[in-house]
Amino acid sequence: MSFTDNFGHPKGLLGRLMLVSMDKEHLPMAEWGLEQFEMSDEADILDIGCGGGYNIKRMLSRCRKGRIVGIDISSESVKKARAVNKGEERVKIIKGNVENMPFHEDRFDLVTAFETVFFWPDTEENFKEVYRIVKPGGRFVVINNYGDPKIDWEKKVPCMTRYTADQIKSFMENAGFIKVGISKKENLFCVVGNVEK
């Protein structure tokens, strides 16, 4: 496995090192992103592509009575996320993928995806799978760093496909989300889609 493959699916020593590095590099994006949406104190939350679990830890302080599930395709990510959130009874971390998530319909109040949709195998179809598990009145939040538009990121990181905020909005609307809003700051963007009550 090449170094760049670890961006989408951390494995082995390189993957473990990358999980720590990514959290540090993504911290400004995560902090900004978490300010772009509200979560209720008792929300049931799913973080897709939870990586090392650091954003779950950050959300716990804002959702003081709710529960947070993290799901990631990488065994290294699951292991790290469990360690980062060790002892937290309100957190559950599982291994799985966005294509076929093991949750019943209308399960979560809030679903988040920090810097992960660029690595999803079939983004339009995957957004429909997310829509399936969001409760009426719930939300799906995508937070990404588009990166320097002058750099060919797909060439540097072949396992990724970059989308603009407008493309993400379109994917959400096609999946059934309504009142989709976009926030931006430099190369960062946050797209929030709602499910009708």
Backbone as a printed PyTorch tensor [residue, N CA C, xyz], in Angstrom:
tensor([[[  0.8440,  -1.1950,   0.0000],
         [  0.0000,   0.0000,   0.0000],
         [  0.8780,   1.2430,   0.0000]],

        [[  0.5580,   2.2060,  -0.8540],
         [  1.3440,   3.4290,  -0.9210],
         [  0.9570,   4.3740,   0.2110]],

        [[  1.8050,   5.3630,   0.4460],
         [  1.5460,   6.3550,   1.4910],
         [  0.2160,   7.0690,   1.2500]],

        [[ -0.0280,   7.4610,  -0.0150],
         [ -1.2400,   8.2230,  -0.2930],
         [ -2.5120,   7.3930,  -0.1290]],

        [[ -2.4390,   6.0780,  -0.2880],
         [ -3.6150,   5.2330,  -0.0740],
         [ -4.1100,   5.3150,   1.3620]],

        [[ -3.2070,   5.6430,   2.2870],
         [ -3.5620,   5.7340,   3.6900],
         [ -4.4840,   6.9140,   3.9890]],

        [[ -4.5820,   7.8720,   3.0750],
         [ -5.5060,   8.9830,   3.2900],
         [ -6.9410,   8.4770,   3.3720]],

        [[ -7.2870,   7.5320,   2.5350],
         [ -8.6590,   7.0340,   2.4980],
         [ -8.8900,   5.7800,   3.3080]],

        [[ -7.8050,   5.0660,   3.6310],
         [ -7.9540,   3.7890,   4.3430],
         [ -6.6590,   3.4940,   5.1060]],

        [[ -6.4720,   4.1470,   6.2700],
         [ -5.2300,   3.9500,   7.0180],
         [ -4.9870,   2.4890,   7.3980]],

        [[ -3.7600,   2.0230,   7.1450],
         [ -3.3850,   0.6510,   7.4900],
         [ -1.9670,   0.6340,   8.0350]],

        [[ -1.7180,  -0.2780,   8.9640],
         [ -0.3740,  -0.5040,   9.4660],
         [  0.2530,   0.7090,  10.1280]],

        [[  1.5820,   0.6950,  10.2310],
         [  2.3130,   1.7690,  10.9000],
         [  2.0900,   3.1150,  10.2270]],

        [[  2.1630,   3.1320,   8.8810],
         [  1.9200,   4.3860,   8.1630],
         [  0.5340,   4.9380,   8.4740]],

        [[ -0.4450,   4.0610,   8.5100],
         [ -1.8120,   4.4780,   8.8160],
         [ -1.9370,   5.0490,  10.2170]],

        [[ -1.2730,   4.4070,  11.1780],
         [ -1.3280,   4.8990,  12.5570],
         [ -0.7010,   6.2810,  12.6680]],

        [[  0.4280,   6.4650,  12.0080],
         [  1.0880,   7.7730,  12.0180],
         [  0.2190,   8.8250,  11.3320]],

        [[ -0.4110,   8.4210,  10.2440],
         [ -1.2440,   9.3610,   9.5030],
         [ -2.4520,   9.8230,  10.3150]],

        [[ -3.0420,   8.9310,  11.1040],
         [ -4.2150,   9.2990,  11.9030],
         [ -3.8910,  10.4350,  12.8730]],

        [[ -2.7280,  10.3730,  13.4890],
         [ -2.3090,  11.4320,  14.4120],
         [ -2.0180,  12.7110,  13.6310]],

        [[ -1.3080,  12.5590,  12.5140],
         [ -0.9590,  13.7120,  11.6890],
         [ -2.2010,  14.4030,  11.1280]],

        [[ -3.1700,  13.6020,  10.6660],
         [ -4.3770,  14.1840,  10.0670],
         [ -5.1600,  14.9950,  11.0960]],

        [[ -5.2270,  14.5050,  12.3380],
         [ -5.9620,  15.2600,  13.3480],
         [ -5.3420,  16.6310,  13.5590]],

        [[ -4.0260,  16.6910,  13.6240],
         [ -3.3560,  17.9840,  13.8240],
         [ -3.5970,  18.9060,  12.6340]],

        [[ -3.4690,  18.3540,  11.4320],
         [ -3.6380,  19.1790,  10.2350],
         [ -5.0910,  19.6040,  10.0320]],

        [[ -6.0290,  18.7650,  10.4410],
         [ -7.4470,  19.0550,  10.2360],
         [ -8.0930,  19.8120,  11.3870]],

        [[ -7.3270,  20.0800,  12.4490],
         [ -7.9040,  20.7370,  13.6230],
         [ -8.5630,  22.0780,  13.3040]],

        [[ -7.9110,  22.9840,  12.5630],
         [ -8.5810,  24.2560,  12.2470],
         [ -9.8950,  24.0470,  11.4850]],

        [[ -9.9030,  23.0930,  10.5420],
         [-11.1220,  22.7940,   9.7950],
         [-12.2020,  22.2560,  10.7270]],

        [[-11.8140,  21.3440,  11.6110],
         [-12.7810,  20.7300,  12.5280],
         [-13.3800,  21.7730,  13.4700]],

        [[-12.5280,  22.6260,  14.0210],
         [-13.0260,  23.6540,  14.9530],
         [-13.9530,  24.6190,  14.2470]],

        [[-13.5810,  25.0400,  13.0320],
         [-14.4500,  25.9300,  12.2670],
         [-15.7520,  25.2100,  11.9120]],

        [[-15.6450,  23.9880,  11.4380],
         [-16.8230,  23.2260,  11.0270],
         [-17.8150,  23.0300,  12.1470]],

        [[-17.3370,  22.7510,  13.3340],
         [-18.2330,  22.5190,  14.4710],
         [-19.0050,  23.7710,  14.8760]],

        [[-18.5150,  24.9290,  14.4580],
         [-19.2240,  26.1900,  14.7340],
         [-20.3290,  26.4630,  13.7150]],

        [[-20.3860,  25.6820,  12.6350],
         [-21.3080,  25.9580,  11.5340],
         [-22.6840,  25.3100,  11.7070]],

        [[-22.8430,  24.4870,  12.7260],
         [-24.1380,  23.8350,  12.9250],
         [-24.3670,  23.6010,  14.4110]],

        [[-25.6180,  23.4380,  14.7590],
         [-25.9760,  23.1890,  16.1530],
         [-26.3280,  21.7220,  16.3360]],

        [[-26.1600,  21.2570,  17.5520],
         [-26.6070,  19.9100,  17.8890],
         [-27.2990,  19.9810,  19.2320]],

        [[-28.3740,  19.2430,  19.3620],
         [-29.0940,  19.2630,  20.6250],
         [-28.3310,  18.4730,  21.6710]],

        [[-28.6170,  18.7720,  22.9170],
         [-27.9280,  18.1390,  24.0350],
         [-28.1480,  16.6330,  24.0850]],

        [[-29.2580,  16.1720,  23.5060],
         [-29.6120,  14.7540,  23.5960],
         [-29.6020,  14.0600,  22.2400]],

        [[-28.8900,  14.6240,  21.2890],
         [-28.8900,  14.0830,  19.9260],
         [-28.2330,  12.7140,  19.8440]],

        [[-28.7880,  11.8800,  18.9750],
         [-28.1310,  10.6400,  18.5630],
         [-27.3550,  10.9710,  17.2970]],

        [[-26.0340,  10.8010,  17.3520],
         [-25.1510,  11.2670,  16.2780],
         [-24.3650,  10.1050,  15.6860]],

        [[-24.1670,  10.1540,  14.3740],
         [-23.2690,   9.2260,  13.6910],
         [-22.1850,  10.0420,  13.0020]],

        [[-20.9160,   9.6700,  13.2320],
         [-19.8020,  10.2950,  12.5280],
         [-19.2380,   9.2630,  11.5510]],

        [[-19.4610,   9.5070,  10.2510],
         [-19.0120,   8.5670,   9.2160],
         [-17.5730,   8.8900,   8.8390]],

        [[-16.7400,   7.8430,   8.7580],
         [-15.3250,   8.0530,   8.4820],
         [-14.6830,   8.7400,   9.6690]],

        [[-14.9250,   8.1790,  10.8560],
         [-14.5700,   8.8570,  12.1080],
         [-13.0660,   8.9610,  12.3320]],

        [[-12.2590,   8.2880,  11.5060],
         [-10.8060,   8.4110,  11.6440],
         [-10.3540,   8.0480,  13.0490]],

        [[ -9.5010,   8.8870,  13.6280],
         [ -8.9840,   8.6330,  14.9660],
         [ -9.9290,   8.9610,  16.0920]],

        [[-11.1460,   9.3990,  15.7820],
         [-12.1500,   9.6400,  16.8140],
         [-12.0560,  10.9670,  17.5300]],

        [[-11.2100,  11.8560,  17.0390],
         [-11.0080,  13.1290,  17.7220],
         [-12.2350,  14.0410,  17.6210]],

        [[-12.9040,  14.0230,  16.4690],
         [-14.0990,  14.8630,  16.3450],
         [-15.2480,  14.3360,  17.1970]],

        [[-15.2940,  13.0390,  17.4060],
         [-16.2890,  12.4830,  18.3240],
         [-16.0560,  13.0480,  19.7200]],

        [[-14.8130,  13.0620,  20.1420],
         [-14.4640,  13.6060,  21.4600],
         [-14.8650,  15.0800,  21.5570]],

        [[-14.6410,  15.8230,  20.4920],
         [-15.0150,  17.2470,  20.4930],
         [-16.5290,  17.4170,  20.5540]],

        [[-17.2720,  16.5630,  19.8460],
         [-18.7330,  16.6900,  19.8410],
         [-19.3470,  16.3040,  21.1750]],

        [[-18.6910,  15.4160,  21.9010],
         [-19.2260,  14.9920,  23.2070],
         [-19.4250,  16.1640,  24.1510]],

        [[-18.5270,  17.1440,  24.0920],
         [-18.6310,  18.2910,  25.0030],
         [-19.8040,  19.2030,  24.6310]],

        [[-20.2770,  19.0920,  23.3900],
         [-21.4200,  19.9140,  22.9570],
         [-22.7380,  19.1570,  23.0270]],

        [[-22.6540,  17.8500,  23.1410],
         [-23.8360,  16.9890,  23.1830],
         [-23.7380,  16.1880,  24.4830]],

        [[-24.1290,  16.8270,  25.5790],
         [-23.7830,  16.3070,  26.9020],
         [-24.6110,  15.1160,  27.3770]],

        [[-25.7140,  14.8320,  26.6840],
         [-26.5390,  13.7000,  27.0980],
         [-26.7650,  12.6890,  25.9770]],

        [[-26.4150,  13.0670,  24.7680],
         [-26.6550,  12.1980,  23.6120],
         [-25.6170,  11.1060,  23.4680]],

        [[-25.7900,  10.3190,  22.4190],
         [-24.8720,   9.2260,  22.1390],
         [-24.2610,   9.4490,  20.7490]],

        [[-23.0020,   9.0310,  20.6080],
         [-22.3160,   9.1980,  19.3280],
         [-21.7530,   7.8600,  18.8820]],

        [[-22.0750,   7.5010,  17.6480],
         [-21.5230,   6.3030,  17.0250],
         [-20.5320,   6.7650,  15.9660]],

        [[-19.3690,   6.1250,  15.9430],
         [-18.3940,   6.3750,  14.8890],
         [-18.2760,   5.1310,  14.0290]],

        [[-18.1860,   5.3140,  12.7250],
         [-18.0090,   4.1810,  11.8170],
         [-16.8570,   4.5120,  10.8670]],

        [[-16.0040,   3.5180,  10.6350],
         [-14.8800,   3.7320,   9.7260],
         [-14.5230,   2.4070,   9.0620]],

        [[-14.0530,   2.5010,   7.8270],
         [-13.6850,   1.3170,   7.0500],
         [-12.3450,   0.7320,   7.5030]],

        [[-11.5460,   1.5500,   8.1800],
         [-10.1930,   1.1650,   8.5660],
         [-10.1360,   0.5850,   9.9780]],

        [[ -9.5460,  -0.5940,  10.1010],
         [ -9.3540,  -1.2030,  11.4270],
         [ -8.4500,  -0.3370,  12.3010]],

        [[ -7.4380,   0.2930,  11.6840],
         [ -6.5480,   1.1760,  12.4460],
         [ -7.3100,   2.3710,  12.9980]],

        [[ -8.2120,   2.9310,  12.1910],
         [ -9.0170,   4.0610,  12.6430],
         [ -9.9230,   3.6570,  13.8040]],

        [[-10.5610,   2.5100,  13.6690],
         [-11.4620,   2.0230,  14.7230],
         [-10.6920,   1.8460,  16.0270]],

        [[ -9.5300,   1.2520,  15.9320],
         [ -8.6990,   1.0220,  17.1140],
         [ -8.3040,   2.3480,  17.7750]],

        [[ -7.8630,   3.2930,  16.9560],
         [ -7.4440,   4.5990,  17.4740],
         [ -8.6270,   5.3550,  18.0650]],

        [[ -9.7620,   5.3510,  17.3760],
         [-10.9500,   6.0730,  17.8570],
         [-11.4350,   5.5060,  19.1860]],

        [[-11.3520,   4.1980,  19.3390],
         [-11.7350,   3.5800,  20.6160],
         [-10.7880,   4.0070,  21.7280]],

        [[ -9.5010,   4.0850,  21.4160],
         [ -8.5210,   4.5040,  22.4230],
         [ -8.7200,   5.9640,  22.8140]],

        [[ -8.9600,   6.8220,  21.8360],
         [ -9.1490,   8.2520,  22.0890],
         [-10.3910,   8.5010,  22.9430]],

        [[-11.4120,   7.6600,  22.7760],
         [-12.6740,   7.8350,  23.5060],
         [-12.8740,   6.7650,  24.5880]],

        [[-11.7810,   6.1900,  25.0440],
         [-11.8320,   5.1200,  26.0430],
         [-12.5660,   5.5970,  27.3070]],

        [[-13.4460,   4.7440,  27.8090],
         [-14.1730,   5.0590,  29.0360],
         [-15.4260,   5.8830,  28.8240]],

        [[-15.6580,   6.3200,  27.5850],
         [-16.8570,   7.1110,  27.2880],
         [-18.0330,   6.1740,  27.0240]],

        [[-18.9530,   6.1030,  27.9500],
         [-20.0900,   5.1950,  27.8120],
         [-21.0530,   5.6210,  26.7110]],

        [[-21.0000,   6.8890,  26.3430],
         [-21.9240,   7.3980,  25.3230],
         [-21.3740,   7.2460,  23.9000]],

        [[-20.2380,   6.5920,  23.7680],
         [-19.5930,   6.4450,  22.4550],
         [-19.4720,   4.9690,  22.0820]],

        [[-19.7620,   4.6880,  20.8180],
         [-19.5570,   3.3460,  20.2710],
         [-18.8670,   3.5020,  18.9220]],

        [[-17.7870,   2.7670,  18.7210],
         [-17.0400,   2.8290,  17.4660],
         [-17.1220,   1.4640,  16.7840]],

        [[-17.5140,   1.4580,  15.5110],
         [-17.6300,   0.1940,  14.7940],
         [-16.9110,   0.2720,  13.4470]],

        [[-16.5430,  -0.9070,  12.9540],
         [-15.9340,  -0.9960,  11.6230],
         [-17.0570,  -1.2210,  10.6040]],

        [[-17.0280,  -0.4760,   9.5310],
         [-18.0480,  -0.6240,   8.5060],
         [-17.8340,   0.3820,   7.3970]],

        [[-18.7000,   0.3570,   6.4020],
         [-18.5430,   1.2810,   5.2810],
         [-19.8560,   2.0060,   4.9910]],

        [[-19.7230,   3.0980,   4.2880],
         [-20.8650,   3.9680,   4.0200],
         [-21.8370,   3.3640,   3.0080]],

        [[-21.4050,   2.3610,   2.2870],
         [-22.2610,   1.7790,   1.2520],
         [-23.4120,   0.9660,   1.8190]],

        [[-23.2020,   0.3800,   2.9790],
         [-24.2250,  -0.4930,   3.5590],
         [-24.1030,  -0.4320,   5.0840]],

        [[-24.5920,   0.6410,   5.6640],
         [-24.4150,   0.8390,   7.1000],
         [-25.4160,   0.0000,   7.8960]],

        [[-24.9730,  -0.5720,   9.0210],
         [-25.8090,  -1.4980,   9.7920],
         [-26.7550,  -0.7930,  10.7600]],

        [[-27.5240,   0.1680,  10.2310],
         [-28.4530,   0.9210,  11.0680],
         [-29.8320,   0.9060,  10.4260]],

        [[-30.8580,   0.8920,  11.2670],
         [-32.2110,   0.9150,  10.7260],
         [-32.5640,   2.3210,  10.2350]],

        [[-33.6370,   2.4220,   9.4920],
         [-34.0700,   3.7080,   8.9420],
         [-34.4160,   4.6830,  10.0600]],

        [[-34.2310,   5.9680,   9.7660],
         [-34.5980,   7.0360,  10.7030],
         [-33.9320,   6.8490,  12.0610]],

        [[-32.6610,   6.5270,  12.0740],
         [-31.9570,   6.1820,  13.3190],
         [-31.3290,   7.3940,  14.0100]],

        [[-30.7450,   8.3460,  13.2440],
         [-29.9280,   9.3970,  13.8380],
         [-30.5260,  10.7930,  13.6410]],

        [[-30.3130,  11.6320,  14.6690],
         [-30.7050,  13.0420,  14.5790],
         [-29.7130,  13.8210,  13.7260]],

        [[-28.4610,  13.4160,  13.7910],
         [-27.3970,  14.1360,  13.1050],
         [-26.3700,  13.1440,  12.5870]],

        [[-25.9810,  13.3120,  11.3280],
         [-24.8950,  12.5280,  10.7450],
         [-23.8330,  13.5110,  10.2670]],

        [[-22.5790,  13.2560,  10.6430],
         [-21.4770,  14.1240,  10.2220],
         [-20.4830,  13.3380,   9.3750]],

        [[-19.8060,  14.0690,   8.5040],
         [-18.7470,  13.4860,   7.6620],
         [-17.6630,  14.5470,   7.5100]],

        [[-16.6100,  14.4230,   8.3170],
         [-15.4960,  15.3650,   8.2800],
         [-14.4190,  14.8360,   7.3350]],

        [[-14.1440,  15.5790,   6.2780],
         [-13.0180,  15.2850,   5.3870],
         [-12.9850,  13.8160,   4.9630]],

        [[-14.1500,  13.2950,   4.5720],
         [-14.1950,  11.8790,   4.1860],
         [-14.9240,  11.6080,   2.8790]],

        [[-15.8850,  12.4670,   2.4930],
         [-16.6920,  12.1440,   1.3000],
         [-15.8600,  12.1030,   0.0160]],

        [[-14.6920,  12.7470,   0.0170],
         [-13.8300,  12.7060,  -1.1590],
         [-13.3080,  11.2960,  -1.4270]],

        [[-13.4560,  10.4100,  -0.4430],
         [-12.9530,   9.0410,  -0.5720],
         [-14.0770,   8.0180,  -0.7030]],

        [[-15.3190,   8.4580,  -0.7390],
         [-16.4320,   7.5220,  -0.8290],
         [-16.4950,   6.9130,  -2.2250]],

        [[-16.8690,   5.6320,  -2.3180],
         [-16.8040,   4.9360,  -3.6180],
         [-17.8400,   5.3870,  -4.6400]],

        [[-19.0310,   5.7550,  -4.1880],
         [-20.0960,   6.1860,  -5.1020],
         [-20.9070,   7.2470,  -4.3660]],

        [[-20.4050,   8.4620,  -4.3910],
         [-20.9090,   9.5170,  -3.5100],
         [-22.4110,   9.7340,  -3.6350]],

        [[-22.9310,   9.7810,  -4.8380],
         [-24.3760,  10.0070,  -4.9900],
         [-25.1850,   8.9000,  -4.3340]],

        [[-24.8210,   7.6520,  -4.5720],
         [-25.5250,   6.5260,  -3.9520],
         [-25.2990,   6.4950,  -2.4430]],

        [[-24.0950,   6.8300,  -2.0300],
         [-23.7800,   6.8290,  -0.6070],
         [-24.5820,   7.8830,   0.1520]],

        [[-24.8580,   9.0220,  -0.4920],
         [-25.6840,  10.0480,   0.1500],
         [-27.1120,   9.5380,   0.3530]],

        [[-27.5940,   8.7020,  -0.5540],
         [-28.9260,   8.1090,  -0.3910],
         [-28.9550,   7.1640,   0.8030]],

        [[-27.8530,   6.4600,   1.0190],
         [-27.7420,   5.5750,   2.1820],
         [-27.7350,   6.3970,   3.4680]],

        [[-27.0770,   7.5380,   3.4490],
         [-27.1010,   8.4290,   4.6190],
         [-28.5290,   8.9260,   4.8630]],

        [[-29.1890,   9.3430,   3.8010],
         [-30.5620,   9.8450,   3.9320],
         [-31.4720,   8.8100,   4.6060]],

        [[-31.2590,   7.5580,   4.2820],
         [-32.0720,   6.4720,   4.8310],
         [-32.0290,   6.4300,   6.3560]],

        [[-30.8890,   6.7700,   6.9430],
         [-30.7190,   6.5870,   8.3870],
         [-30.9220,   7.8630,   9.2090]],

        [[-31.2170,   8.9860,   8.5350],
         [-31.4480,  10.2370,   9.2570],
         [-32.9330,  10.3630,   9.6020]],

        [[-33.2100,  10.7100,  10.8570],
         [-34.6000,  10.8660,  11.3200],
         [-35.2780,  12.0510,  10.6370]],

        [[-36.6000,  12.0240,  10.5280],
         [-37.3210,  13.2260,  10.1100],
         [-36.9570,  14.3890,  11.0430]],

        [[-36.6270,  15.5150,  10.4580],
         [-36.1880,  16.6610,  11.2460],
         [-34.6970,  16.6550,  11.5300]],

        [[-33.9980,  15.6030,  11.0910],
         [-32.5650,  15.4880,  11.3320],
         [-31.7390,  16.1360,  10.2390]],

        [[-30.3990,  16.0450,  10.4010],
         [-29.5010,  16.7250,   9.4610],
         [-28.2790,  15.8780,   9.1150]],

        [[-27.7470,  16.1810,   7.9410],
         [-26.4860,  15.5980,   7.4750],
         [-25.5250,  16.7480,   7.2270]],

        [[-24.3410,  16.6820,   7.8350],
         [-23.3680,  17.7650,   7.7360],
         [-22.0730,  17.2290,   7.1280]],

        [[-21.6290,  17.8560,   6.0490],
         [-20.3720,  17.5010,   5.3840],
         [-19.4060,  18.6640,   5.5380]],

        [[-18.2280,  18.3750,   6.0770],
         [-17.2110,  19.4080,   6.2800],
         [-15.9460,  18.9630,   5.5600]],

        [[-15.4400,  19.8330,   4.6870],
         [-14.2660,  19.4810,   3.8910],
         [-13.3390,  20.6670,   3.7030]],

        [[-12.0960,  20.3400,   3.4040],
         [-11.1390,  21.3230,   2.9400],
         [-10.8870,  21.0050,   1.4670]],

        [[-11.3130,  21.8920,   0.5890],
         [-11.1590,  21.6470,  -0.8470],
         [ -9.6890,  21.6590,  -1.2600]],

        [[ -8.8640,  22.3470,  -0.4690],
         [ -7.4400,  22.4230,  -0.7910],
         [ -7.1610,  23.4650,  -1.8700]],

        [[ -5.9320,  23.6550,  -2.1520],
         [ -5.5050,  24.6190,  -3.1660],
         [ -6.0500,  24.1840,  -4.5270]],

        [[ -6.9370,  24.9790,  -5.1250],
         [ -7.5350,  24.5840,  -6.4090],
         [ -6.5300,  24.4820,  -7.5520]],

        [[ -5.3360,  25.0370,  -7.3640],
         [ -4.3160,  24.9750,  -8.4130],
         [ -3.5460,  23.6430,  -8.3900]],

        [[ -3.7460,  22.8670,  -7.3220],
         [ -3.0500,  21.5790,  -7.2000],
         [ -3.9510,  20.4550,  -7.6890]],

        [[ -3.3960,  19.5580,  -8.4520],
         [ -4.1400,  18.3870,  -8.9300],
         [ -4.0980,  17.3170,  -7.8360]],

        [[ -5.0260,  17.4400,  -6.8670],
         [ -5.0290,  16.5510,  -5.7110],
         [ -5.3420,  15.1030,  -6.1020]],

        [[ -6.1780,  14.9300,  -7.1140],
         [ -6.5050,  13.5760,  -7.5630],
         [ -5.2700,  12.8540,  -8.1040]],

        [[ -4.3460,  13.6170,  -8.6710],
         [ -3.1050,  13.0130,  -9.1570],
         [ -2.1860,  12.6780,  -7.9840]],

        [[ -2.1530,  13.5710,  -7.0010],
         [ -1.3110,  13.3440,  -5.8200],
         [ -1.8680,  12.2320,  -4.9310]],

        [[ -3.2010,  12.1800,  -4.8410],
         [ -3.8720,  11.1890,  -3.9820],
         [ -4.9070,  10.4690,  -4.8440]],

        [[ -4.4940,   9.4290,  -5.5860],
         [ -5.3680,   8.7780,  -6.5690],
         [ -6.6570,   8.1900,  -5.9960]],

        [[ -6.7000,   7.9220,  -4.6980],
         [ -7.9090,   7.3060,  -4.1320],
         [ -8.9930,   8.3360,  -3.8010]],

        [[ -8.7640,   9.6060,  -4.1450],
         [ -9.7600,  10.6200,  -3.8140],
         [-10.3570,  11.2750,  -5.0540]],

        [[-11.5760,  11.7830,  -4.8930],
         [-12.2270,  12.5970,  -5.9150],
         [-12.7740,  13.8330,  -5.2190]],

        [[-12.2430,  14.9860,  -5.5710],
         [-12.6850,  16.2270,  -4.9220],
         [-14.0040,  16.7040,  -5.5040]],

        [[-14.8500,  17.2250,  -4.6200],
         [-16.1060,  17.8370,  -5.0410],
         [-16.1740,  19.2380,  -4.4460]],

        [[-16.7980,  20.1360,  -5.1820],
         [-17.0290,  21.4770,  -4.6510],
         [-18.2130,  21.4370,  -3.6910]],

        [[-18.3860,  22.5100,  -2.9490],
         [-19.5420,  22.6160,  -2.0460],
         [-20.8400,  22.5360,  -2.8360]],

        [[-20.8590,  23.1500,  -4.0190],
         [-22.0780,  23.1120,  -4.8380],
         [-22.3910,  21.6920,  -5.3230]],

        [[-21.3580,  20.9310,  -5.6380],
         [-21.5830,  19.5350,  -6.0380],
         [-22.1280,  18.7080,  -4.8640]],

        [[-21.5750,  18.9380,  -3.6780],
         [-22.0650,  18.2390,  -2.4830],
         [-23.5260,  18.6120,  -2.2280]],

        [[-23.8460,  19.8830,  -2.3900],
         [-25.2360,  20.3290,  -2.2110],
         [-26.1520,  19.5930,  -3.1870]],

        [[-25.7060,  19.4640,  -4.4200],
         [-26.4970,  18.7780,  -5.4370],
         [-26.6940,  17.3040,  -5.0780]],

        [[-25.6320,  16.6520,  -4.6070],
         [-25.7470,  15.2530,  -4.1780],
         [-26.7860,  15.1200,  -3.0590]],

        [[-26.7400,  16.0550,  -2.1260],
         [-27.6850,  16.0150,  -1.0010],
         [-29.1240,  16.1690,  -1.4920]],

        [[-29.3370,  17.1470,  -2.3450],
         [-30.6950,  17.3880,  -2.8410],
         [-31.2100,  16.1960,  -3.6360]],

        [[-30.3450,  15.5860,  -4.4410],
         [-30.7470,  14.4050,  -5.2150],
         [-31.0930,  13.2250,  -4.3150]],

        [[-30.4800,  13.1790,  -3.1240],
         [-30.7460,  12.0890,  -2.1830],
         [-32.0350,  12.3160,  -1.3880]],

        [[-32.5490,  13.5700,  -1.4180],
         [-33.7910,  13.8600,  -0.7080],
         [-33.6900,  14.9120,   0.3780]],

        [[-32.4820,  15.3750,   0.6730],
         [-32.3230,  16.4090,   1.7020],
         [-32.8880,  17.7390,   1.2010]],

        [[-33.4180,  18.5220,   2.1200],
         [-34.0210,  19.8130,   1.7830],
         [-33.2990,  20.9430,   2.5090]],

        [[-33.6010,  22.1750,   2.0820],
         [-33.0350,  23.3750,   2.7100],
         [-31.5350,  23.2090,   2.9310]],

        [[-30.8450,  22.8400,   1.8630],
         [-29.4110,  22.5870,   1.9460],
         [-28.6610,  23.9150,   1.9270]],

        [[-27.8400,  24.1390,   2.9470],
         [-27.0940,  25.3870,   3.0590],
         [-25.5970,  25.1710,   2.9990]],

        [[-24.8870,  26.1920,   2.5550],
         [-23.4250,  26.1260,   2.4220],
         [-22.7940,  27.2640,   3.2140]],

        [[-21.7540,  26.9390,   3.9830],
         [-20.8990,  27.9430,   4.6340],
         [-19.4940,  27.7410,   4.0930]],

        [[-18.7660,  28.8610,   3.9240],
         [-17.3970,  28.7570,   3.3990],
         [-16.4560,  29.6840,   4.1620]],

        [[-15.2060,  29.2400,   4.2360],
         [-14.1270,  30.0740,   4.7630],
         [-12.8540,  29.6590,   4.0440]],

        [[-12.3600,  30.5310,   3.1810],
         [-11.1850,  30.2210,   2.3660],
         [-11.4330,  28.9030,   1.6180]],

        [[-10.6110,  27.8670,   1.8340],
         [-10.8110,  26.6000,   1.1290],
         [-11.7080,  25.6270,   1.8800]],

        [[-12.1940,  26.0410,   3.0520],
         [-13.0510,  25.1750,   3.8590],
         [-14.5040,  25.3640,   3.4590]],

        [[-15.2780,  24.2850,   3.5340],
         [-16.7150,  24.4320,   3.3420],
         [-17.4840,  23.4510,   4.2200]],

        [[-18.6850,  23.8720,   4.5520],
         [-19.6050,  23.0430,   5.3410],
         [-20.9450,  23.0690,   4.6290]],

        [[-21.4860,  21.8820,   4.3320],
         [-22.7790,  21.7570,   3.6640],
         [-23.7160,  21.0300,   4.6200]],

        [[-24.8660,  21.6370,   4.8810],
         [-25.8410,  21.0590,   5.8170],
         [-27.1430,  20.7850,   5.0850]],

        [[-27.5680,  19.5290,   5.0990],
         [-28.8290,  19.1410,   4.4970],
         [-29.8020,  18.6660,   5.5710]],

        [[-31.0530,  18.9820,   5.3870],
         [-32.0930,  18.6480,   6.3680],
         [-33.0690,  17.6100,   5.8160]],

        [[-33.6420,  16.8580,   6.7260],
         [-34.6910,  15.9050,   6.3600],
         [-36.0200,  16.4760,   6.8280]],

        [[-36.9950,  16.4190,   5.9590],
         [-38.3050,  16.9890,   6.2790],
         [-38.8860,  16.3200,   7.5320]],

        [[-39.5350,  17.1260,   8.3760],
         [-40.1480,  16.6050,   9.6190],
         [-41.3950,  15.7910,   9.2920]]])
